[in-house]
Amino acid sequence: MADIPLSPPSAGGAARRLLPAPALCGFLLLLALVFSVSYAAGSAAGPVAPGMHGTGSTGSSGGSGGSDGGGGGMDDMPGMGHGSGE
């Protein structure tokens, strides 16, 4: 006995196959919501360490932390001559 479809295939079936699963859409929506809430909470809390500056700052920062203002920081350590044969 041959399988005979009872109704002709509709155009809605092809569009339904192209759409992602509803669970995937819900997960992506929840993920976007969690990231939005965490970003808003971080913005409201402010900087974690107000005295810290990014690596893009120029000049000497007279603050603590052993920063030399040049961005290297490793040149002042003993034995770090970068291959100078010390």
N, CA and C atoms as an extended XYZ file, in Angstrom:
258
Properties=species:S:1:pos:R:3:atomname:S:1:resname:S:1:resid:I:1 pbc="F F F"
N         0.839       -1.161        0.000 N   MET     1
C         0.000        0.000        0.000 CA  MET     1
C         0.891        1.233        0.000 C   MET     1
N         0.603        2.157       -0.830 N   ALA     2
C         1.398        3.377       -0.955 CA  ALA     2
C         0.879        4.433        0.008 C   ALA     2
N         1.806        5.237        0.510 N   ASP     3
C         1.415        6.337        1.386 CA  ASP     3
C         0.924        7.490        0.533 C   ASP     3
N        -0.333        7.783        0.627 N   ILE     4
C        -0.933        8.866       -0.147 CA  ILE     4
C        -1.276        9.983        0.825 C   ILE     4
N        -0.733       11.201        0.585 N   PRO     5
C        -1.075       12.303        1.490 CA  PRO     5
C        -2.547       12.664        1.366 C   PRO     5
N        -3.164       12.970        2.495 N   LEU     6
C        -4.578       13.314        2.498 CA  LEU     6
C        -4.824       14.722        2.005 C   LEU     6
N        -3.862       15.621        2.207 N   SER     7
C        -4.020       16.994        1.725 CA  SER     7
C        -2.738       17.416        1.016 C   SER     7
N        -2.846       18.316        0.063 N   PRO     8
C        -1.637       18.759       -0.641 CA  PRO     8
C        -0.735       19.560        0.308 C   PRO     8
N         0.576       19.516        0.094 N   PRO     9
C         1.480       20.287        0.964 CA  PRO     9
C         1.208       21.780        0.832 C   PRO     9
N         1.180       22.432        1.963 N   SER    10
C         0.894       23.865        1.958 CA  SER    10
C         2.195       24.662        1.975 C   SER    10
N         2.107       25.931        1.637 N   ALA    11
C         3.282       26.805        1.646 CA  ALA    11
C         3.719       27.127        3.068 C   ALA    11
N         2.842       26.983        4.028 N   GLY    12
C         3.174       27.249        5.433 CA  GLY    12
C         4.154       26.234        5.991 C   GLY    12
N         4.174       25.039        5.444 N   GLY    13
C         5.092       24.012        5.918 CA  GLY    13
C         6.538       24.366        5.615 C   GLY    13
N         6.795       24.964        4.464 N   ALA    14
C         8.161       25.358        4.102 CA  ALA    14
C         8.635       26.511        4.980 C   ALA    14
N         7.748       27.440        5.280 N   ALA    15
C         8.122       28.575        6.129 CA  ALA    15
C         8.347       28.110        7.565 C   ALA    15
N         7.597       27.114        7.999 N   ARG    16
C         7.742       26.604        9.358 CA  ARG    16
C         9.096       25.907        9.529 C   ARG    16
N         9.581       25.257        8.480 N   ARG    17
C        10.876       24.583        8.573 CA  ARG    17
C        12.028       25.574        8.628 C   ARG    17
N        11.859       26.768        8.076 N   LEU    18
C        12.934       27.765        8.059 CA  LEU    18
C        13.071       28.511        9.383 C   LEU    18
N        11.998       28.588       10.149 N   LEU    19
C        12.039       29.296       11.431 CA  LEU    19
C        12.710       28.431       12.492 C   LEU    19
N        13.476       29.057       13.417 N   PRO    20
C        14.081       28.269       14.500 CA  PRO    20
C        13.017       27.798       15.486 C   PRO    20
N        13.381       26.843       16.287 N   ALA    21
C        12.457       26.285       17.272 CA  ALA    21
C        12.048       27.359       18.284 C   ALA    21
N        10.832       27.297       18.782 N   PRO    22
C        10.392       28.289       19.780 CA  PRO    22
C        11.248       28.278       21.042 C   PRO    22
N        11.758       27.113       21.422 N   ALA    23
C        12.614       27.050       22.608 CA  ALA    23
C        13.914       27.829       22.380 C   ALA    23
N        14.454       27.775       21.168 N   LEU    24
C        15.668       28.530       20.855 CA  LEU    24
C        15.397       30.028       20.898 C   LEU    24
N        14.265       30.448       20.357 N   CYS    25
C        13.907       31.874       20.400 CA  CYS    25
C        13.728       32.344       21.847 C   CYS    25
N        13.104       31.527       22.678 N   GLY    26
C        12.925       31.879       24.083 CA  GLY    26
C        14.243       31.958       24.817 C   GLY    26
N        15.163       31.032       24.509 N   PHE    27
C        16.480       31.051       25.144 CA  PHE    27
C        17.253       32.299       24.752 C   PHE    27
N        17.222       32.666       23.477 N   LEU    28
C        17.938       33.867       23.030 CA  LEU    28
C        17.339       35.126       23.636 C   LEU    28
N        16.032       35.158       23.783 N   LEU    29
C        15.376       36.299       24.418 CA  LEU    29
C        15.765       36.391       25.891 C   LEU    29
N        15.803       35.258       26.577 N   LEU    30
C        16.211       35.239       27.981 CA  LEU    30
C        17.675       35.644       28.127 C   LEU    30
N        18.527       35.194       27.218 N   LEU    31
C        19.937       35.552       27.252 CA  LEU    31
C        20.128       37.060       27.074 C   LEU    31
N        19.405       37.647       26.135 N   ALA    32
C        19.486       39.097       25.926 CA  ALA    32
C        18.986       39.854       27.155 C   ALA    32
N        17.943       39.339       27.796 N   LEU    33
C        17.409       39.982       28.999 CA  LEU    33
C        18.419       39.927       30.142 C   LEU    33
N        19.090       38.790       30.320 N   VAL    34
C        20.079       38.661       31.391 CA  VAL    34
C        21.253       39.597       31.154 C   VAL    34
N        21.738       39.686       29.922 N   PHE    35
C        22.837       40.597       29.629 CA  PHE    35
C        22.425       42.051       29.828 C   PHE    35
N        21.197       42.401       29.466 N   SER    36
C        20.727       43.776       29.653 CA  SER    36
C        20.646       44.140       31.132 C   SER    36
N        20.126       43.230       31.942 N   VAL    37
C        20.013       43.492       33.378 CA  VAL    37
C        21.392       43.592       34.021 C   VAL    37
N        22.330       42.721       33.618 N   SER    38
C        23.672       42.774       34.213 CA  SER    38
C        24.411       44.036       33.791 C   SER    38
N        24.200       44.493       32.559 N   TYR    39
C        24.822       45.740       32.116 CA  TYR    39
C        24.266       46.929       32.897 C   TYR    39
N        22.954       46.934       33.102 N   ALA    40
C        22.332       48.026       33.857 CA  ALA    40
C        22.807       48.023       35.312 C   ALA    40
N        22.945       46.849       35.898 N   ALA    41
C        23.423       46.770       37.283 CA  ALA    41
C        24.868       47.234       37.387 C   ALA    41
N        25.694       46.876       36.421 N   GLY    42
C        27.090       47.321       36.420 CA  GLY    42
C        27.217       48.816       36.222 C   GLY    42
N        26.377       49.374       35.386 N   SER    43
C        26.401       50.824       35.180 CA  SER    43
C        25.951       51.566       36.431 C   SER    43
N        24.976       51.015       37.127 N   ALA    44
C        24.479       51.656       38.344 CA  ALA    44
C        25.496       51.557       39.477 C   ALA    44
N        26.260       50.461       39.523 N   ALA    45
C        27.233       50.271       40.598 CA  ALA    45
C        28.455       51.160       40.421 C   ALA    45
N        28.789       51.500       39.209 N   GLY    46
C        29.944       52.346       38.957 CA  GLY    46
C        31.220       51.536       38.852 C   GLY    46
N        32.354       52.212       38.773 N   PRO    47
C        33.625       51.497       38.633 CA  PRO    47
C        33.985       50.721       39.898 C   PRO    47
N        34.655       49.605       39.719 N   VAL    48
C        35.033       48.772       40.856 CA  VAL    48
C        36.163       49.416       41.633 C   VAL    48
N        37.165       49.920       40.942 N   ALA    49
C        38.308       50.561       41.574 CA  ALA    49
C        38.488       51.936       40.927 C   ALA    49
N        37.954       52.989       41.524 N   PRO    50
C        37.996       54.307       40.898 CA  PRO    50
C        39.408       54.823       40.642 C   PRO    50
N        40.420       54.373       41.386 N   GLY    51
C        41.774       54.870       41.181 CA  GLY    51
C        42.499       54.215       40.029 C   GLY    51
N        41.949       53.146       39.480 N   MET    52
C        42.626       52.440       38.388 CA  MET    52
C        42.379       53.161       37.070 C   MET    52
N        43.398       53.146       36.222 N   HIS    53
C        43.287       53.747       34.900 CA  HIS    53
C        43.571       52.679       33.869 C   HIS    53
N        43.026       52.842       32.701 N   GLY    54
C        43.252       51.893       31.626 CA  GLY    54
C        44.668       51.964       31.093 C   GLY    54
N        45.018       51.028       30.231 N   THR    55
C        46.369       50.989       29.675 CA  THR    55
C        46.582       52.075       28.636 C   THR    55
N        45.518       52.721       28.179 N   GLY    56
C        45.651       53.739       27.149 CA  GLY    56
C        45.989       55.122       27.696 C   GLY    56
N        46.144       55.280       29.013 N   SER    57
C        46.434       56.596       29.566 CA  SER    57
C        47.892       56.960       29.313 C   SER    57
N        48.152       58.234       29.094 N   THR    58
C        49.508       58.698       28.842 CA  THR    58
C        50.016       59.472       30.039 C   THR    58
N        51.302       59.533       30.176 N   GLY    59
C        51.899       60.277       31.276 CA  GLY    59
C        52.000       59.442       32.528 C   GLY    59
N        52.618       59.981       33.532 N   SER    60
C        52.795       59.274       34.789 CA  SER    60
C        51.570       59.459       35.650 C   SER    60
N        51.124       58.374       36.274 N   SER    61
C        49.927       58.436       37.104 CA  SER    61
C        50.315       58.486       38.556 C   SER    61
N        50.933       59.089       39.202 N   GLY    62
C        51.364       59.187       40.576 CA  GLY    62
C        50.617       58.325       41.557 C   GLY    62
N        49.815       57.351       41.144 N   GLY    63
C        49.075       56.519       42.082 CA  GLY    63
C        49.880       55.332       42.541 C   GLY    63
N        49.262       54.524       43.380 N   SER    64
C        49.944       53.350       43.895 CA  SER    64
C        49.783       52.195       42.919 C   SER    64
N        50.440       51.092       43.220 N   GLY    65
C        50.291       49.920       42.383 CA  GLY    65
C        51.533       49.612       41.581 C   GLY    65
N        52.584       50.379       41.701 N   GLY    66
C        53.823       50.088       41.003 CA  GLY    66
C        53.790       50.424       39.531 C   GLY    66
N        52.904       51.278       39.103 N   SER    67
C        52.840       51.634       37.693 CA  SER    67
C        53.933       52.637       37.362 C   SER    67
N        54.598       52.398       36.250 N   ASP    68
C        55.659       53.322       35.861 CA  ASP    68
C        55.177       54.316       34.801 C   ASP    68
N        53.900       54.273       34.452 N   GLY    69
C        53.351       55.220       33.499 CA  GLY    69
C        53.662       54.867       32.062 C   GLY    69
N        54.581       53.948       31.822 N   GLY    70
C        54.945       53.595       30.465 CA  GLY    70
C        54.209       52.389       29.934 C   GLY    70
N        53.595       51.636       30.802 N   GLY    71
C        52.829       50.506       30.343 CA  GLY    71
C        53.567       49.185       30.428 C   GLY    71
N        54.849       49.137       30.734 N   GLY    72
C        55.573       47.875       30.807 CA  GLY    72
C        55.460       47.263       32.167 C   GLY    72
N        56.012       47.904       33.160 N   GLY    73
C        55.931       47.424       34.516 CA  GLY    73
C        56.915       46.311       34.828 C   GLY    73
N        57.360       45.552       33.853 N   MET    74
C        58.265       44.435       34.076 CA  MET    74
C        59.724       44.874       34.007 C   MET    74
N        60.029       46.070       33.529 N   ASP    75
C        61.408       46.523       33.383 CA  ASP    75
C        62.079       46.773       34.730 C   ASP    75
N        61.307       47.067       35.763 N   ASP    76
C        61.865       47.363       37.071 CA  ASP    76
C        62.179       46.109       37.877 C   ASP    76
N        61.747       44.950       37.399 N   MET    77
C        61.974       43.717       38.146 CA  MET    77
C        63.408       43.237       37.933 C   MET    77
N        64.043       42.732       38.979 N   PRO    78
C        65.413       42.236       38.831 CA  PRO    78
C        65.445       40.982       37.959 C   PRO    78
N        66.446       40.908       37.095 N   GLY    79
C        66.615       39.759       36.236 CA  GLY    79
C        65.769       39.795       34.975 C   GLY    79
N        65.101       40.887       34.705 N   MET    80
C        64.274       41.003       33.514 CA  MET    80
C        64.915       41.934       32.506 C   MET    80
N        66.069       41.522       31.998 N   GLY    81
C        66.812       42.385       31.101 CA  GLY    81
C        66.468       42.178       29.617 C   GLY    81
N        65.484       41.359       29.313 N   HIS    82
C        65.063       41.105       27.934 CA  HIS    82
C        66.228       40.633       27.063 C   HIS    82
N        66.966       39.669       27.541 N   GLY    83
C        68.014       39.077       26.738 CA  GLY    83
C        69.311       39.871       26.683 C   GLY    83
N        69.540       40.697       27.663 N   SER    84
C        70.751       41.515       27.633 CA  SER    84
C        71.965       40.764       28.160 C   SER    84
N        71.801       39.529       28.609 N   GLY    85
C        72.925       38.720       29.054 CA  GLY    85
C        73.372       39.007       30.465 C   GLY    85
N        72.489       39.408       31.333 N   GLU    86
C        72.837       39.721       32.714 CA  GLU    86
C        73.240       38.494       33.458 C   GLU    86
